[in-house]
Amino acid sequence: MPHDQPHDHHHDHDHHHAHSHDHPTVRFRLHTVRLYAGDFAAAFGFYADTLGLPVKSGGPEGPFALFDIGGAQLALERMAPQHPAYEELVGRFSGVSLMVDDLNATHADLVAKEVEFMAPPQRQSWGGGIAHFRDSAGNIVSLVGRLPPA
């Protein structure tokens, strides 16, 4: 059949869609975000106890732990303060945003646990809100979620 003629699109095009059963249009999927801390035990406690993230592997002794953040994982890694990249990788804006159902309630809960926020939740143009907090190592992580109507 000439290529310029219409043809039946109901036949199988497996040669065009390898692995089509597994995320046909998404080649890359978020797997892990990594954060670094000098005081690993304190950081482990922050993520496991203060935030309440489920621990997938590792413990407070380190030097590495994985936490379940729903569909991906957060990796916490010990970095010695004398490491050449310490200043660059510890105590920085992480670029990590964690979604929560109720931003105001989560913010209030974490403030009660003495988590340091940069500011209260701020309404965003997309309709939800965002609030940035520091973990025990000074890494800045963002919470995003719903806010009640203004």
Secondary structure as UniProt FT lines:
FT   TURN            3..4
FT   TURN            9..10
FT   TURN            14..16
FT   TURN            18..21
FT   TURN            24..25
FT   STRAND          32..37
FT   HELIX           40..45
FT   HELIX           46..50
FT   STRAND          55..57
FT   TURN            60..61
FT   STRAND          64..68
FT   STRAND          73..78
FT   TURN            81..82
FT   TURN            84..85
FT   HELIX           86..89
FT   STRAND          93..102
FT   HELIX           103..112
FT   TURN            113..114
FT   STRAND          116..117
FT   STRAND          122..123
FT   TURN            125..126
FT   STRAND          129..134
FT   TURN            136..137
FT   STRAND          140..146
//
